Amino acid sequence: MNDREQIEALKELEPAEVARRLRTGQISRRDVGKLFAAIGLTATLGPMFARGEASAASDLTMIVWEGYSDDTWAKPFEETNDARVEATFAGTGDEMFAAMQGSGGSTYDLVSASSDLPRRLYDADLLMEIDPAKLTNFPDLYPQFQKPPYITFDDKLYGVNFAWGPTTLLFDPEVVTSEPTSWSAMLDEQYKGKLATWNYPLQIGQYALLLDPKPENPFELSDEQLAQVKDMLIAQRPLIRKYWDLGGEVAELYLNKEIVISDGWPYIKAQVKESGGNIGQVLPEEGVTGWSDSWCISKHAADPELALKWADFMIGPVGQQGIIDVMTYAVTNKKVIETLPAELREELRMTDIPNDYAKIHMWQFIPGYDKWVLIWQEATAG
C-alpha cells in the first residue's frame, strides 16, 4: 500500500481506532503525521487522540523523549500505584507542543519537556501549576533544579526537573580513526553520505557554535548570524545520509554502518554499545548545546495527583538511578548523586554540578521561533 492509499484508509477509520492502532504499534507516529498533514493537524489532533470514555481512571498518558518510559522505572511505578503508563515518543519539542495544543491538553497528562518548551506550553495555557510541598523528593534536588527559570513563571512552578545533559558528537572509531575535536566534522566532505543530524530547527544553535566570532549565546542570533548558519546547512545538505527524528534511528544507522559521524545523545551511544556496536563520543572544542528536562503536567490531566506521583517518583531514588543506568544522563537529586562512584560522577559530568551544568548551552525558548523553523526547512529540504 502506498502513502496515498494508506492515508485514504486511515481517513475511513474512527478516531478512536486510529489512536488504538498507534498505541498498539499497528501504525507509526509518522503514519499519523501524514494523516494530520492531509486533513489538518490543528482541527483533528484533539478528537483523534482524545481519551476514550472506557479508559481507566488510573491510566497515565504522556508524550516523552525516547526512553523516558522504560520498564526499569515504569513497572515499579505501575505496581505501586495500581496504574498503567502509556507513553508516546516524540522526535522534537515541536511535536510535543503540537500534540498538546491540538487537543487543548486533554490527550496527555504529562510532557517530558526540555528547557526550550515549557514557556510555549505555559503561554498556550496548557500547564498545571505544581505545588512543591506535594513532592516528597523535592527538597533533595540541587537548589538550581528546584525553581529554574525555564519552568518558573510569575514565581510559580510548572515543572519538575529530573535530567539533563549535552548533545554530543558521535562517531564510528573504525572509520574515523582520529578522534574529531570540532563540530566542523559535521561538514567534512570526505564523509559525504555518511553523516546524520537531528531534524529540529533548534539545531541552528548547535551549528552557530561554528561561527566566527562565536556567539556568546547560540540561541540569541542576529539575522546576519542566522543567514550564515543557513548557508552552512545548505552546504551540508548533500553530505547528509539522514536527518534523524528518534535516537533509535541513529543507533541503527551506526549498527548498519550507514553513518560514521552524527550529533546525538549519550542514550544513543548506550543503545549502540548494548547491541554490540562500536561508537565514540566527544564534546567538541567549540562547546555543546544541551537539555534540562522536566515533567510538566497538563492543565487538563485526567488524574493530576497520579501525574504528581509520577513526577515525584522520577526525582526519587528509583527514577533517578534508572535514568542514570538506562539513559546515562545526568540527574538532579543531590542525595542520589552523592551515592554514586566517583568515576561515574565524572563520566556523567556530575562532580561539580553548578560548574558542569554551566558549561552547556542549554536549549531555551526562542522568541520569533517561526523564523528559525523557516530557515531550517529551507536549508534542509530537497
N, C-alpha and C positions, 0 to 999 in steps of 0.2 A: 504494500500500500504506500503510495507516495504521500508527500506532505499535504497536498491539497485534499486528497481523498480522506486522509486521517482527520484533518480539520473538519471536513463536512460530516464525518461520522461522529465526532465529538459534539458537534452542534446539535445532533439529534438526541443526545442524552440529557437526562435531568441533571441539574447542577449537583445534587447530592451524589449521583452516580459517578460523575467526573471526580468529585472530591474523594469518593471511596476508592476509585481506581488509582488515584495519585497516592493515597495513603498506603495502599497495598502493593504499590510498585508496578502495577499493570501499565501505567503510563508514567512518563517522566515529567519533571518540572519544566523541561524545555517544550514538551508537547503542549502542556497547559499554557506556556508562554506564547506559543504560536497561535493557540486558540484565542487568547486575550488580544493579541495583535490583530487578529482577523475580525473580532467582533467588538473591540473597545474595552480596554483594561479597566478604566475607572468605573464604567457602568456595570461591569459584570463581575468584578472580583469579589464584591461583597456577597451577593447571593450565591455565587459559585462555591464559596468556601464557608458559608455561614454554618455554625454548629447546629446540627440537626436536633430535633426535639428528643430523639431517642438516645442522644449521647449522655453518658453517665455524668452525674454531678462531680465525680472525683477525677474526671479526665483533666489533664493539664496539657494544653496545647501551646507550642512555642515555635517560633521561627528563629533558627540559630545558624551560626557558623558550623561547618562540618566538624564533627567530633564532639560537640558540646552536649550531646545527649547519650554519651557512651554508657553501656551497661555497667561499667565499673562503679559509677555512682548513681545512675538512673534506677537500677534494680533495687539497691538498698533503700532508696527514697520511696519507691513504689511500695515495697513491703512494709516499711514503717508507717506510711500514711494511707495505706489501702487506696492507692491511686494508680493511674495509668498515664505515663508520659508519652505524648505524641509529638514528634519533632519533624519539622520540615527544614531542609538545608537551603540556605541562600548563598549565592555567589558574591553578592555585593550588598553594601548598605542601601543602595538604591532599591534593590529588590525587597529588602525588609520594609523600607518606607512605603513602597507601592502596595505591598501586601497589607500593611496596617491601615494605610489611608483608604485603600479601595473598599475595605469592609467597615470603616469607621472604628476600627479596633476591636471588632466582635469576633474575628476569626482566631486570633492568637492571644493567649493570656500573657505570654512573656516574649521578649525580644532580647537576644544577646547582642546588645548594641555596642559597637565600638565608639570611640570618643568623638567621631565626626557626626554621629547620628542622633543622639538624644535631643539636641536642640531642635532639629527638624521635627521630631515626634512631639516635642513639647509645644512648639509653635502651632502645630496642627491640632492641638488639644486632644492628644491621644494617650497621654500618660497619667498614671495614678501617682499621687504623692505618697512617699514612703516614710513611715514613722520609724526612725532608727531604734526606738525603745522596744519595738516588736521583734527586733533581730538580736537573738541571744549572742551571736558571734561578732556583732558589730564592734564592741569595744576592743576586740583582738586585732582589728585591722590597723595597719600603719596609719597614723593621722592623715597622711597625704591622700589616702584612698577612702577616707570616710565621707568627706563632702567636697570632692574636687569640682572645679568649675564646669566641667562638661556634663555633669549630672545634677548640678545645683542651680536652680533658677528662682529668683526672688527669695533667696535664702531658704528654699525648701528643697528637700532631697527627692530625686526622681529616678534613682538607680542604685544598684548595689555592686560596687566594683570588685571583681573577683579574679581577673587575669590580665596579663599584659606581656608585651614582647616586641621584638623588631621584625621587620621584613628583611630577610637576608638574601645574599647571593648564593645560589646553589649551583653545583657543577659536577660533572662526571669526571672523577680524577683519572680514569683510564684513558680519556681522550684529552682533557685539559690537564696536562701533566704539570704545568706551572700554576700554582695556586693564584687565581686572579685577585687583584687588590683593589679594583675600581669598578664602579658601575658602568664604565665605558666598555667593559666586556660584553654588555648587553647590546652594543653597537658594533661588535667586531665582525667584519665581513668574512673572515676565514671560517666562521661558524654559520654561514648562511644556510637557512632552512633547518637549523638545529637549535634555535633559540625560542623561548616561550616567556610571555609576560602576562601578568594579571590583567584581565579585561575590566578595568574600573577607572573612570576619569580621575579619581583621587590619586592615581599613579603619576599624574603630572607632577605632583610634589616630589616623588622619588627621582624622576628624571631632572627636575630642577636643581638637584644637588650637583649636577654636572655643569651648570652654568658658571661662567667666569665673568664677573665675580659671583661666587656662590651666595645666594640669598640667605639672610640671617634666619628667616622663617620660610621654608619652601612652600607653605600653604598661603602665603601672602605675596602674590606675584603681580607685577605691573603688566600692562598689555604688551609691552615690549618683551618682557621675560616669557610671557605665555606664547608669544609668537615664536620665540627662539626654541622653546620646548616643542612646539608643534612641528617646526622644521626638523628637529631631532627625531621625532616619532615618525614623520613621513619617510625620512631616510632609513629608519629602522624597519619599516613595514615589509620590504622584500626579504628581510632576513628571518622573519618570524615563522616558525612552524605552527605555533598555536597561541592565540590569545585565550588564556585559560580562565575558567569560571570557578571550579572547585579544586581544592588541594589534591583530591584523589586522582584527578585527571593528570596533574603534574607528576605524581608518583608513578602512574602507569607509563607516562611518556619516558621517564628515566629508565624504568624497568624494561621497556621495549626498545631501548636505545634509539629513540626518536629525537631526543634533545640532549644537549650537553651542557647548556647554561640556561638558567632562568632566575627570576626572583621567586621568592616563596617564603615559607614559614617553617619553624622548627618541626611542626607536626608533619609536614611533607617529608622532611628528612627522616623522621621516625617511621613513617609508613614504608619508605623505600628500604630502610635497614631491616624492618620487621619481615619484609618479603625477600630478604637475602641479597638486596642490591647494594651497590657501592655508590656513595654520594658524599660530596664535600660541602661544607658550609662556611662562609666567611662574612665578616662585617666590613664592607668596603671603606676605604680611607676617607671618602667624602662624608661619611656618616650614613645613618639609616633613618627611614621613617618607621612608624610602628603604631600599635594599637594599645588602648587601655579599655578593656571590655567590662560591661556592666549588665546586670539583669534589670531590665526595665519592664514594668508591669502595665498592661493595658488598662486604661480608664474603665473599660467595659469587660474586664476579666470576669469569667463566669464564677470563679471562686477566688477572690482576692487573697483570702487567708492562706489557701493552699499555695498560691503563687509566692506569697511572702515566705512560706515554709521552704519552698524550693530555693529562693534566693539566699535564705539564711543557711540552709544545708550546704550550698555551694561555697560559702565563705567559712564553713566549718572544716574540721579535720578531714572527713571523708571526701568531701568535694574538692578541697584544695589539694590533697595528696593525689587524688585521681587526675586532676589537671596536670600535675607535675609528671606523674607516671605515664599517662596516655598521650598528652599533648606536648610534653616537655616545654611548657610555658612557665613563665614566672607568675607568682601568685601574690596575694595581698594580705594574708593573715600572718601577723608577726610571730605568734606563738608557733604556728606550723613551720614557718621558715627557720626559726631558731633551733628546731629539732633536726634539721637536715645536715648531712655530712658536708664538710667544708668544700670538698671538690664539686659536689652537686650544686651548692650555692654559687660557686664561682662559674660553673658551666652555664647556669641559667641567669647570670648577671644579678645575683641577689646577695652579694657580700656587703654592699653599701647601697641600700635601696634608693635613697634620695639621689645620690650621685649617678648610679647606674641608670635609673629611670630618666634623669635629666639629659642623658647622652642621646636619647632617642627623640626624633622629631615626631611627636605623637600626632596621629590624624586629628583633624579638627574641623569644626563647622566652617564652611566657606560661603560667605555672603556672595551673591552673584554666581552661585554654583552652576547655573544653566550655561554660562559661558564656558566653563571647564568641560561640561558634557558635550557641547557642540564641537569644541576643539578636539576632544578625544575621538569623537565619531568621525570627524572629517579626516583626522590623521591616520586612523586605523582601518577605515573602510577600504574595501577593494581587495 
